[in-house]
Amino acid sequence: MTFIFTFLVLFIFWFMLSGEFSGLLVAFAVIFSLTAAYLSHDFFLRRLRKDHIRIVKDIILYLPWLMKETIVANLQVVKIILSPSMPIDPQIVEFKSDLKTDLGLTILANSITITPGTVTLDIKEDNIFVVHALTPEHADGLLSREMERRVLKIEGSGNV
């Protein structure tokens, strides 16, 4: 039963992200969802059983906030690109994260990377993030740690 549930979650997630329903993509979705479900169904449900309602709720609350931040960052980057002087001042920023799990670190690293103007370059030992920021404003946004606080809440060790 856990295998079927995991397959369905992965299959639905595939279509939420792709939005395509052609024959070839459906076949790939089935093949890869079955493979991933086979390899991870025990781990997937074991992690969700702890307090899956809280985790799902926190992720659902996080995603709209992340989408808003991504849109704002997109607009900032467009403004920079359209400016005749192209006011960029790239920086490498390092900060230590209070996240404790690989899941939390992965969510934060990917959230930083999908937000235009920032790219996670590395996560060193002791959870030190190395991030490229396009401008000082992007760097300041990282150092405010708002994104990390929200991921800490998903991880179960923080409050927003």
C-alpha positions as MATLAB code, in Angstrom:
seq = 'MTFIFTFLVLFIFWFMLSGEFSGLLVAFAVIFSLTAAYLSHDFFLRRLRKDHIRIVKDIILYLPWLMKETIVANLQVVKIILSPSMPIDPQIVEFKSDLKTDLGLTILANSITITPGTVTLDIKEDNIFVVHALTPEHADGLLSREMERRVLKIEGSGNV';
ca = [
       0.000    0.000    0.000;
       2.859    2.413    0.747;
       4.274    1.754   -2.728;
       0.984    2.668   -4.426;
       0.555    5.797   -2.316;
       4.119    6.914   -3.035;
       3.673    6.238   -6.761;
       0.454    8.291   -6.862;
       2.035   11.235   -5.013;
       5.044   11.240   -7.347;
       2.891   10.807  -10.451;
       0.598   13.706   -9.482;
       3.608   15.852   -8.553;
       5.122   15.151  -11.991;
       2.022   16.541  -13.698;
       1.792   19.516  -11.372;
       5.306   20.495  -12.419;
       5.144   19.601  -16.115;
       1.571   20.466  -17.056;
       1.979   18.290  -20.167;
      -0.223   15.318  -21.001;
       1.225   13.931  -24.239;
       1.616   10.163  -24.611;
       5.391   10.149  -24.314;
       5.406   12.330  -21.200;
       2.719   10.205  -19.536;
       4.825    7.110  -20.285;
       7.911    8.774  -18.784;
       5.874    9.896  -15.775;
       4.704    6.330  -15.155;
       8.170    4.810  -15.615;
      10.027    7.315  -13.447;
       7.313    7.504  -10.781;
       7.243    3.710  -10.518;
      11.041    3.575  -10.283;
      11.248    6.340   -7.694;
       8.368    4.828   -5.709;
      10.069    1.432   -5.704;
      13.326    2.919   -4.454;
      11.883    5.273   -1.853;
       8.407    4.221   -0.682;
       9.558    3.024    2.757;
      11.598    6.163    3.431;
       8.949    8.500    2.012;
       6.188    7.326    4.318;
       8.423    6.878    7.339;
       9.390   10.570    7.128;
       5.787   11.677    6.608;
       4.339    9.576    9.416;
       6.069   11.622   12.141;
       3.838   14.627   11.821;
       2.862   14.659    8.177;
      -0.095   16.996    8.632;
       2.175   19.729   10.023;
       4.803   19.189    7.323;
       2.262   19.311    4.491;
       0.608   22.408    5.998;
       3.960   24.179    6.394;
       4.993   23.353    2.819;
       1.631   24.558    1.502;
       2.153   27.835    3.394;
       5.774   28.112    2.216;
       5.169   27.665   -1.513;
       3.004   30.794   -2.068;
       5.534   32.866   -0.119;
       8.358   31.418   -2.249;
       6.400   32.134   -5.443;
       5.897   35.757   -4.325;
       9.615   36.123   -3.557;
      10.499   34.607   -6.923;
       8.231   37.062   -8.742;
       9.684   40.032   -6.816;
      13.241   38.864   -7.570;
      12.319   38.380  -11.241;
      11.126   41.975  -11.410;
      14.321   43.192   -9.730;
      16.487   41.311  -12.236;
      14.414   42.590  -15.177;
      14.886   46.144  -13.880;
      18.655   45.568  -13.695;
      18.790   44.102  -17.204;
      16.748   46.926  -18.720;
      18.788   49.618  -16.994;
      21.304   51.191  -19.413;
      24.035   51.150  -16.769;
      23.328   47.499  -15.818;
      23.947   48.122  -12.078;
      25.283   44.762  -10.971;
      27.796   44.176   -8.228;
      28.206   40.391   -7.941;
      29.169   39.029   -4.553;
      29.878   35.691   -2.951;
      28.054   35.484    0.367;
      28.653   32.907    3.105;
      26.355   32.296    6.036;
      25.910   29.537    8.587;
      22.522   27.892    8.589;
      20.669   26.643   11.663;
      18.961   23.900    9.628;
      19.503   20.417   10.990;
      18.279   17.996    8.304;
      19.318   17.224    4.758;
      15.734   17.944    3.719;
      15.863   21.444    5.224;
      19.267   22.166    3.683;
      18.057   20.967    0.284;
      14.865   23.032    0.425;
      16.843   26.156    1.344;
      19.538   25.575   -1.300;
      16.949   25.008   -4.027;
      14.814   27.936   -2.884;
      17.824   30.248   -3.077;
      18.745   28.948   -6.526;
      15.265   29.280   -8.061;
      15.040   32.860   -6.815;
      16.506   35.035   -9.610;
      19.647   36.932   -8.661;
      20.997   34.228   -6.346;
      22.585   30.807   -6.866;
      23.661   28.360   -4.177;
      27.227   27.362   -5.039;
      28.040   25.046   -2.140;
      27.078   23.901    1.318;
      30.257   23.406    3.314;
      30.719   21.482    6.529;
      28.839   22.890    9.516;
      26.018   23.958    7.146;
      27.825   27.002    5.757;
      26.107   28.133    2.558;
      28.121   29.723   -0.239;
      25.851   31.778   -2.499;
      26.435   34.016   -5.514;
      24.348   37.197   -5.347;
      23.907   39.496   -8.348;
      23.638   42.700   -6.286;
      24.143   43.824   -2.686;
      20.329   43.913   -2.327;
      20.147   40.224   -3.226;
      22.922   39.515   -0.706;
      21.078   41.496    1.987;
      17.956   39.459    1.259;
      19.910   36.297    2.006;
      21.457   37.686    5.147;
      18.037   38.680    6.519;
      17.481   34.888    6.836;
      13.729   35.131    6.282;
      13.822   32.195    3.861;
      15.800   30.109    6.338;
      13.307   30.877    9.140;
      10.482   29.614    6.954;
      12.389   26.442    6.063;
      13.154   25.914    9.764;
       9.406   25.890   10.356;
       8.983   23.133    7.742;
      11.825   21.247    9.369;
       9.981   21.549   12.678;
      12.619   23.518   14.527;
      11.590   27.116   13.994;
       8.803   29.659   14.071;
       7.823   32.296   11.536;
];
